[in-house]
Amino acid sequence: MAATFLAPQPKGARSTFAERKPRTALRLVPDLTSGEQVDRKAFLVFLSLVGVVGLLLLLAINTMLAQDAFELRRLQAQATTLGDQREAVMKEIAIASSPEVLAARAAAAGMVPSQSPRFLSLTPTELSSVGAKG
């Protein structure tokens, strides 16, 4: 342990310190020792209002999301039903346009199948000769 009282003192150090005038310290907050108090009730009311408004907004957003989920479920069910109906109609069309059904309808309408089918083949040279004859 050092004995600081034995160390030589600089001359005039105490006299300079004693001659300084006391300065007021700078503060960042107002001095409340004059009797003014912060209104805590207003601050609590403000915080409560912010909390209530936040909860109400959260409730509204959650409600909208739930409604959208119900709408999405309804639309998905409707899309499935329409897909099933489309498939049933396509199956009916395929059955109605099958060769067997077409032959039966033709026979019911009085049509008879051809015994000697003929094919018409028109090449560009034959087309020009047909046009020249007529």
Secondary structure as GFF3:
##gff-version 3
##sequence-region A 1 134
A	DSSP	three_ten_helix	4	6	.	.	.	ID=ss1
A	DSSP	alpha_helix	13	19	.	.	.	ID=ss2
A	DSSP	alpha_helix	40	96	.	.	.	ID=ss3
A	DSSP	alpha_helix	99	108	.	.	.	ID=ss4
A	DSSP	alpha_helix	124	133	.	.	.	ID=ss5
###
